[in-house]
Amino acid sequence: MLAFAAAGKKLADLHVNYESAKEFPLKRQGTRKSNSTGAWRR
């Protein structure tokens, strides 16, 4: 039961403080055409 309490505390902390988390660097992949708006729908 304690494992669920600990997991709940971590989840609550993530939910409440997500805006203060460090940003993860992302790299855009694919061609310019595949990254255009709506391309994910095709």
A tleap script that builds the chain and sets N, CA, C and O, in Angstrom:
source leaprc.protein.ff14SB
mol = sequence {
  NMET LEU ALA PHE ALA ALA ALA GLY LYS LYS
  LEU ALA ASP LEU HIE VAL ASN TYR GLU SER
  ALA LYS GLU PHE PRO LEU LYS ARG GLN GLY
  THR ARG LYS SER ASN SER THR GLY ALA TRP
  ARG CARG
}
set mol.1.N position { 0.823 -1.197 0.000 }
set mol.1.CA position { 0.000 0.000 0.000 }
set mol.1.C position { 0.867 1.262 0.000 }
set mol.1.O position { 0.491 2.272 -0.594 }
set mol.2.N position { 2.011 1.208 0.655 }
set mol.2.CA position { 2.890 2.379 0.699 }
set mol.2.C position { 3.423 2.740 -0.681 }
set mol.2.O position { 3.679 3.911 -0.962 }
set mol.3.N position { 3.591 1.738 -1.546 }
set mol.3.CA position { 4.078 2.005 -2.896 }
set mol.3.C position { 3.076 2.872 -3.661 }
set mol.3.O position { 3.466 3.768 -4.409 }
set mol.4.N position { 1.788 2.601 -3.471 }
set mol.4.CA position { 0.770 3.408 -4.142 }
set mol.4.C position { 0.754 4.831 -3.611 }
set mol.4.O position { 0.544 5.772 -4.377 }
set mol.5.N position { 0.969 5.004 -2.332 }
set mol.5.CA position { 1.015 6.347 -1.738 }
set mol.5.C position { 2.195 7.128 -2.284 }
set mol.5.O position { 2.062 8.309 -2.605 }
set mol.6.N position { 3.353 6.483 -2.393 }
set mol.6.CA position { 4.547 7.147 -2.924 }
set mol.6.C position { 4.346 7.513 -4.395 }
set mol.6.O position { 4.720 8.602 -4.830 }
set mol.7.N position { 3.752 6.592 -5.153 }
set mol.7.CA position { 3.494 6.872 -6.566 }
set mol.7.C position { 2.501 8.021 -6.705 }
set mol.7.O position { 2.651 8.862 -7.591 }
set mol.8.N position { 1.501 8.066 -5.849 }
set mol.8.CA position { 0.524 9.150 -5.880 }
set mol.8.C position { 1.150 10.498 -5.575 }
set mol.8.O position { 0.788 11.502 -6.188 }
set mol.9.N position { 2.085 10.534 -4.634 }
set mol.9.CA position { 2.773 11.784 -4.304 }
set mol.9.C position { 3.611 12.268 -5.482 }
set mol.9.O position { 3.632 13.460 -5.787 }
set mol.10.N position { 4.302 11.336 -6.147 }
set mol.10.CA position { 5.118 11.714 -7.312 }
set mol.10.C position { 4.237 12.215 -8.448 }
set mol.10.O position { 4.576 13.190 -9.118 }
set mol.11.N position { 3.117 11.555 -8.662 }
set mol.11.CA position { 2.201 11.968 -9.717 }
set mol.11.C position { 1.605 13.342 -9.422 }
set mol.11.O position { 1.494 14.178 -10.318 }
set mol.12.N position { 1.225 13.574 -8.177 }
set mol.12.CA position { 0.673 14.879 -7.789 }
set mol.12.C position { 1.712 15.974 -7.965 }
set mol.12.O position { 1.384 17.061 -8.441 }
set mol.13.N position { 2.956 15.710 -7.592 }
set mol.13.CA position { 4.028 16.692 -7.748 }
set mol.13.C position { 4.244 17.023 -9.222 }
set mol.13.O position { 4.411 18.188 -9.584 }
set mol.14.N position { 4.239 16.004 -10.062 }
set mol.14.CA position { 4.394 16.226 -11.498 }
set mol.14.C position { 3.232 17.049 -12.043 }
set mol.14.O position { 3.434 17.951 -12.856 }
set mol.15.N position { 2.030 16.744 -11.603 }
set mol.15.CA position { 0.839 17.442 -12.082 }
set mol.15.C position { 0.848 18.916 -11.662 }
set mol.15.O position { 0.507 19.789 -12.460 }
set mol.16.N position { 1.226 19.189 -10.446 }
set mol.16.CA position { 1.183 20.552 -9.915 }
set mol.16.C position { 2.359 21.390 -10.402 }
set mol.16.O position { 2.197 22.584 -10.652 }
set mol.17.N position { 3.527 20.796 -10.539 }
set mol.17.CA position { 4.749 21.553 -10.832 }
set mol.17.C position { 5.309 21.331 -12.231 }
set mol.17.O position { 6.500 21.550 -12.452 }
set mol.18.N position { 4.478 20.898 -13.184 }
set mol.18.CA position { 5.011 20.596 -14.513 }
set mol.18.C position { 5.592 21.817 -15.211 }
set mol.18.O position { 6.503 21.678 -16.027 }
set mol.19.N position { 5.090 22.998 -14.912 }
set mol.19.CA position { 5.574 24.205 -15.585 }
set mol.19.C position { 6.988 24.591 -15.152 }
set mol.19.O position { 7.671 25.325 -15.866 }
set mol.20.N position { 7.432 24.111 -14.002 }
set mol.20.CA position { 8.768 24.463 -13.533 }
set mol.20.C position { 9.810 23.402 -13.906 }
set mol.20.O position { 10.979 23.534 -13.543 }
set mol.21.N position { 9.404 22.366 -14.617 }
set mol.21.CA position { 10.346 21.318 -15.022 }
set mol.21.C position { 11.274 21.842 -16.118 }
set mol.21.O position { 10.893 22.717 -16.895 }
set mol.22.N position { 12.492 21.303 -16.177 }
set mol.22.CA position { 13.433 21.682 -17.221 }
set mol.22.C position { 12.904 21.241 -18.577 }
set mol.22.O position { 12.336 20.157 -18.711 }
set mol.23.N position { 13.094 22.086 -19.574 }
set mol.23.CA position { 12.653 21.734 -20.917 }
set mol.23.C position { 13.597 20.716 -21.525 }
set mol.23.O position { 14.807 20.761 -21.302 }
set mol.24.N position { 13.041 19.809 -22.286 }
set mol.24.CA position { 13.811 18.791 -22.968 }
set mol.24.C position { 14.089 19.289 -24.377 }
set mol.24.O position { 13.155 19.662 -25.086 }
set mol.25.N position { 15.366 19.305 -24.808 }
set mol.25.CA position { 15.675 19.810 -26.153 }
set mol.25.C position { 15.123 18.869 -27.236 }
set mol.25.O position { 15.357 17.661 -27.201 }
set mol.26.N position { 14.403 19.433 -28.177 }
set mol.26.CA position { 13.804 18.649 -29.253 }
set mol.26.C position { 14.390 19.058 -30.585 }
set mol.26.O position { 14.753 20.216 -30.789 }
set mol.27.N position { 14.478 18.105 -31.485 }
set mol.27.CA position { 14.922 18.378 -32.850 }
set mol.27.C position { 13.796 17.990 -33.788 }
set mol.27.O position { 13.239 16.896 -33.691 }
set mol.28.N position { 13.466 18.897 -34.698 }
set mol.28.CA position { 12.422 18.632 -35.674 }
set mol.28.C position { 12.956 17.657 -36.716 }
set mol.28.O position { 14.074 17.818 -37.205 }
set mol.29.N position { 12.168 16.655 -37.054 }
set mol.29.CA position { 12.592 15.663 -38.034 }
set mol.29.C position { 11.626 15.652 -39.201 }
set mol.29.O position { 10.474 16.063 -39.065 }
set mol.30.N position { 12.088 15.188 -40.337 }
set mol.30.CA position { 11.250 15.084 -41.518 }
set mol.30.C position { 11.456 16.266 -42.435 }
set mol.30.O position { 12.259 17.161 -42.169 }
set mol.31.N position { 10.713 16.245 -43.515 }
set mol.31.CA position { 10.811 17.333 -44.474 }
set mol.31.C position { 9.896 18.467 -44.055 }
set mol.31.O position { 9.025 18.303 -43.201 }
set mol.32.N position { 10.104 19.584 -44.654 }
set mol.32.CA position { 9.257 20.740 -44.343 }
set mol.32.C position { 7.797 20.421 -44.674 }
set mol.32.O position { 6.894 20.828 -43.944 }
set mol.33.N position { 7.567 19.707 -45.754 }
set mol.33.CA position { 6.209 19.365 -46.176 }
set mol.33.C position { 5.538 18.455 -45.136 }
set mol.33.O position { 4.363 18.639 -44.821 }
set mol.34.N position { 6.278 17.477 -44.605 }
set mol.34.CA position { 5.686 16.549 -43.641 }
set mol.34.C position { 5.407 17.207 -42.300 }
set mol.34.O position { 4.609 16.695 -41.515 }
set mol.35.N position { 6.055 18.340 -42.025 }
set mol.35.CA position { 5.831 19.045 -40.758 }
set mol.35.C position { 4.791 20.158 -40.878 }
set mol.35.O position { 4.540 20.888 -39.919 }
set mol.36.N position { 4.190 20.280 -42.062 }
set mol.36.CA position { 3.215 21.349 -42.236 }
set mol.36.C position { 1.934 21.055 -41.475 }
set mol.36.O position { 1.671 19.909 -41.112 }
set mol.37.N position { 1.156 22.062 -41.240 }
set mol.37.CA position { -0.081 21.921 -40.496 }
set mol.37.C position { -1.009 20.932 -41.196 }
set mol.37.O position { -1.242 21.038 -42.400 }
set mol.38.N position { -1.525 19.991 -40.453 }
set mol.38.CA position { -2.461 19.021 -40.995 }
set mol.38.C position { -1.821 17.806 -41.636 }
set mol.38.O position { -2.537 16.892 -42.047 }
set mol.39.N position { -0.500 17.760 -41.738 }
set mol.39.CA position { 0.168 16.632 -42.383 }
set mol.39.C position { -0.074 15.336 -41.620 }
set mol.39.O position { -0.067 14.259 -42.215 }
set mol.40.N position { -0.286 15.427 -40.326 }
set mol.40.CA position { -0.503 14.234 -39.516 }
set mol.40.C position { -1.834 13.564 -39.833 }
set mol.40.O position { -2.042 12.406 -39.470 }
set mol.41.N position { -2.731 14.267 -40.499 }
set mol.41.CA position { -4.051 13.708 -40.826 }
set mol.41.C position { -4.031 12.840 -42.063 }
set mol.41.O position { -4.944 12.040 -42.267 }
set mol.42.N position { -3.019 12.975 -42.888 }
set mol.42.CA position { -2.991 12.245 -44.173 }
set mol.42.C position { -2.624 10.808 -43.994 }
set mol.42.O position { -2.556 10.062 -44.971 }
savepdb mol mol.pdb
quit
